[in-house]
Amino acid sequence: MGPNAVALFVGARPATRSNDTEYPFRQDSDFWYLTGYGHPNAVAILRTDGSPEFTLFVEPRDPDMETWTGYRPGVEGAVADYGAERAFAIGELAGELPEILSKATRVYHSLGRNTEIDAQLISILDDMRKRSRTGVIPAAEIVDPRARVHELRLIKEPVELDLMRRAASITAEAHREAAHLAQAGRNEYELQAALEYAFRRLGGNGPAYGTIVGGGGNATVLHYVANDRPLVDGDLVLIDAGAEFENYASDVTRTYPVGGTFRGEARAVYEVVLEAQERALAECKPGNDLDAIHDTALRSLVGGMIDLGWLDGSVEESIETGSYKPFYMHRTSHWLGLDVHDSGAYTTGRAPRKLEPGMAFTVEPGLYVSASTPDGPAARFRGIGVRIEDDVVVTPGGIENLNSAIPKHPDEIENWVREGLTSN
């Protein structure tokens, strides 16, 4: 932050779901990372211009409201349980801000996220400018703190990795239970229910993002979340689902054969995607970058598409012309952590960012042949969608695959699904 700086971080507020009901509360990831405070309507102040360094403004204790919405730590709990040096009721923020900002030469605050606090901050600084003849000097700049915080979040500490391992362990068991249900006549939402029940039963917060269970042609819709169709024998069902644990996300995709057998074209497509993922994983190591990992996966996928007869010409020609894009339209990796698409810059200057120990990201190639694919060599593959996704953490010597407990080779996948025929 530099000397004589003040940073304001605004926590999340409850979000309306419909009329007078709200979504389950989830704290802003930056706020959680810095404070561990998981209750709504809070503001954190960090200072380098003298004591106190850490102040929290929170909802006060209110027995009547707590009867309706649950326990609040209040001002006392903010100090005793969350390490704040000082704490105030959130209603006192406007009155305390002038003193807090009085010595700051730089203010860190994300403008545009809370217009009420934005207005208070700007009004205070403007008032200080008007009194400059009396020696009052307002902060010279307002700096968005997210770039700095996101640099911290990009490199995971050991305690964070332990939480991510736990999220991955919960996800593995949830996928096993869902794979057992990948049988004809079951509905996509039954598999979703099994996944999300396991997430909660095993101690997770729930799903880290909208659970995707796409059978048949639904697997070719990248963010399909309706999950309302019956499964058909011989189809594939793509499951993209991960647990959240202590706000840390797991993000895993597996593609299962309904009934327990990859058939014909489905197995051929699956093996192309698996080979691409294995080649990409081999490139995950310190000093490499996500662009290079994507290029490896892409070249492997395009080579597979040529072998399957979908594309003409060479790998280089197909990549140059983009002829592969109807079948593979997304990148191979994204950062992972407190958010499923986690924070952190992907470039340094104009160059792709080099991987360092502690970075966590996904590796998720796929192929998708939609029902609207034109007549031609790929037409007989219509309705097949395959994605295979693992979460990895960079180590000094390579990577740790957090999802190694979830099978992905075809024979192992088939066995997992067939276990459901005997256990159900």
N, C-alpha and C positions, 0 to 999 in steps of 0.2 A: 504493500500500500504506500510505502514511503512515509516520511515524517509528517506530523501535523495533518493527518488525514482522518476522515470519518466515512464509514461505509454503512449504508442503510440496506438491509435485506428484508423484503416483505414476504411473509409466508402466504400460503394459499388460503383462499376463502371457500366456504361451501358453495357448490354449484347446483343450480336448480335442475332437477330432472324433469319434473312436470308439475305445474300448478304450485302446490305448497310442499312438494317432496323433493329431496335432495339426493344426489349421487353419494355413495360412500366416500367419506373424506379421505384424501390422499395428499400428504404434504408436498409442497414444492420441493423438487429434488435438491436444488442448491441450498435452500433453507435447511433441509434435513441434513445435508452433508456437513454444514457448518455448525449446527446447533443440536441436532438430535431431537428437536422439539416437534412433536407430532400432532399438535392441536391447532385448530384454525385461528385466523384473525390475530396473528402475532407479527411483530417487527423486531428484528435484531439490529443492534448498533455495535459496530466494531470500531475502535478508535486507536490511533497512535499519537494523539495529541495530549496524552496524560491519562491518569486514572479517571474512571474505570475503563478497562479495555473492552469489556463485554457487558452489554445491557440488553435486557429483554423487555418488551412491552407485550402484555398478554391479556387475555380475557380474565377478569377477576373471578374469584369464587362466588357462586351464586346458587344457593341451595334450590331455589325455585326452578331456575333454568336447568340445573343439573338433574333434577327429577325427570326432565323431558329429554335432554340430550347427553347426559352422562357426565362423568367426573371431569373437572378442570383442575390443573395443578395450581392455577392462580399465581399471584405475585410471590407468595412464599415458596411454592413449589418450583417456580422458575429459578430461584436461588438455590434451594436445597437439593433439587433433583437434576437440574440442568446446568449448574455451574455458572450462572450469571452472577456478576459481581454486584449489579443493581438490577432491580426490576420495578416496573410500574404497570398500572392498569393501562390497557390500550387507549382508553379515552384521554389519558394524560399526554399522549404523544405530541399533540400540537403545542401544548404549553411547554414541554421540555425541549423541543427541537431548537428554539433559538439559542439556548445555552449550549446545547450539544454542538451546534455549528459555529459557535462564536469564535473559536480559535482555528478552525479548519482552513487550510490553504487548498485542499483538494477534497472533493466529495465524490464518493462512489455510490451510484444509484442507477438502476435500470428505469429510465423514463418510459412511460407508456404502459406500464403494467398495472399501476394503481393511480388513477387520475387525481384522486383526493390527496394522496400523499405528494404526488408531483406538484400540485398547486400549492400545498403548504411549504414545500421546500423552496420553490421558486419565489414565493412571496417573501419568505424570510431572507433569502439572499438579496432580493430586490430592495427590501427595507434596509439591509446592511449597506448596500451601495448608496442609498440616499443619505446615510449618516456617515459617509466616508470622511467628511471634513472634521469629524470628531475623533478620528483615528480608528474607526471601525472598518475593518478590511474584510470583505466577503471572500469566500473561496474563489479562486481564479478559474476553476474548471469543474465540471461534472463529468465523471468518467463512468462508463458502463463497466461494472465489475465482472461481468460474466466471462469474459475472455480469460481473466486471471483465475477465477474459480474453476473454470472448465479445464484449464491446464492442470490444476491440482487433481481434479476428478479423473483425468485421463490415465494417470498412473495409479493403479490400485495398491493400497496398503495391504499387508498380510491379513489384517482383520477383515477387510473388504472381500478379499479372495475367499476367506473361509465362509462368508455369507453367500457368495456366489456358488461355492461348491455345494452348500446346503440347498440352495435353490435348484441346482442341477440334479442333486440326488432325489429331491421330491419330484422333479420333472420326469426322471427316469422311471420311477414307480408309476406315475400317472400314465405315461405312454404305454407301459406294459399292460395296465388294466384296460386302456382304450383299445390296444391292439387285439386283445382277447375278444372284443366286441365287434371286430371288423368282419361281420358275417352278413350274408344276404338276409334281407328282411329287417335288419336293424335300421334305425334312423340316425342320421348324422348327429342330431341333438342328443341321442343316448350316449354317444362317444364323448361329446362335449361335456355332458353331465358327469360321466365317469372321470374325466380329466380334472374338472374343477372341484369335484368332491374330494379327489385325492390331494389336490393342492391344499385344500383347507384341512382335511383330516390329518395330514402329515405336518401341519404347523405353518404352512405358507400363508401369505396375505390373501391369496387367490391368484387369478391369472395376471401375468405381467402386461398383457395386451389382449385384444379381442381374439378369442380362440377360433381358429380356422379348422373346420372339418369338412373337406370337400371331396365328395365321391364322384367318380366318373368325370363328366365334363366340368363339374364345379371345381375340380382341382386345377383347371386352367385359368381360374379367376384368382389373381394374386392375393387379394385381400377379401376373399369370400367369407362372410360371417353369418349368413342367413342360417346355415346348418339345419335345414328343414326338409331334406330329401331322404328317401330310403336308399340304402345301399343295394347294389346289384351284383350278383355273383359274377366274378371274372373282371369286374372293374377294379381300378385302384382308388384308394382313399388317402388323400393327402392331409396330414395332421400337422399344423403349425401351432404349437402351444407350449408355453413355458410358465413355470411358477414364479411368483415374486415372493422373496423371503427378506424380511426386514428392509423392504423397499428395493432390494437388489433383484434384477431381472435375470431369468433364464429365457433363452429364445431358441427353440429346437424344432426342426421339421423332419419328419419321417414320412415315407410313402409306403402304405401297406396294401397287399393284394387282398381284396375281399374274398373270404373263403379260404385263404391260405396258400394260393398258388399263383405265381406270376405266369401269365399266359402270353405266348407269341410276342406280338409287338410290344406289350407292356414290359416284358423282361428286357427286351433289347434296348428300349429307351432308358429303363432304370440303370442298366449297366453302363450306358454312356455317361449318365449323370454321376454315378458312383466313381467312375474312373476320373472324371473331371475334378470331383471333390478331393479324391486321394492325391492327385497331382498338385492341386492347390494347397492342400495341407502340408505337403512336402516342402513348399516354398515359404511356409510361415516360420520365420526366424528373425532374430535381431539383425537390424541393418537392411532388411528387405522392406518393401512397402506394399500397401493395399492395392495400388495400381498394378504392380507386378504380379501379385497373387490373382487379381482379376484377369489379367492378360493370359496367365497360365490356364485358368479355368476356361476362359473363352476359347482359346486355341484348341483345347481338348474337346470342348462341346462342338465346335464347328467341324473339327475332324470327324467326330461321331455323326453329325448330321450329314456330312458328305457320304460316309459309309452307309448310312441308312437310306441314302438316295434322295434326301430332301433338298440338297443344294448341289449345284454344278460348280465346276472349277476348283481352284485350290483354296486352302485355308486362307492364305493372304488375300486372294481376290474377294472371298466372301466377307472377310472382316472389313476390307476397304470399301466395299459397296454397301455393307450393312444388310446383306440379304438374309442374315441369320436372325435379325431382330424380331420378326414375327413369332419366333420360337423361344427367344431368350432376350428379355427386354429390361432386365434389372442388373444392378451391380452384384458382386459376389460377397461383399463384406460391409459391415458397419460396426462402429464402436458399440460396446455393451457395458452396462453398469447399473446405476440407479435408474436410468431410462433405458428402455429396450433399444431405442436409437439414441445412444448416449452422446454426451457432450464431448467436445474436443475437436481441434482443428485437424483437417485431413491433409493440409499442406503446410510447409514452412517456406515462406516466400512464394515462389511459383512452382516449387518442386514438391512431389509427394513426400509425405512425412515418413521418416524412417522408423521402423518398429523398435521399441525399447522394452526391456523387461517390465512387467506390470501392466502393460496394455492388454485390454480384453476386447475381442471382436468376434464376429460370426464369419463362417465360411459356408456359403449357401448357393451353389449353382443349381440350375433347374432347366427343364425343357417343358414347353407347354404347347399343345396342339389343340387349338380351340375348335369348337363345333363349326365355326364359320370359316375354317381354313379352306381356301379354294381347291377345286379339283386339281389333282396332280399327284406327285410321288408321296406327299405327306398325308394325302386324304385318308388313307386307310388307318392312320394313327389318330384320327379325330377323337377328341374326348379324353386323351391321355395327358395327364399333368404329373410331373415328377419333380420334387425338390428334396434335397438332402442337406440339412443344416446342423452344424456343430458350433459350440462356443469354445473359444480357445483363449488361453492367456500366454503371453510371451514370457519365456524364462531365459536365463542367461545362455542356456544351451539349445534352445528351440522353442517348444510350446508344451503346455499342458492342455489336453483335450478334456474339457469338463464333462463331456457327454459320452465318454467311452463305454459307459455301462449300457447304452442304448444300441442294440445291434442295427447294422445297416447293410450287411452283405445279404444277398437275396435268400440264400438257404436259411440263414439265421432269422431273417425277417419272417419267412414262411413258417418256421417253427414257432415263433412267438405267437403268430395269429392262430395256428392250429392248436396251441395250448388251450385257447378259448373254447374249442369244440368239445374238449374233454372236461374242462373245469366249470362250464356253465350248464 
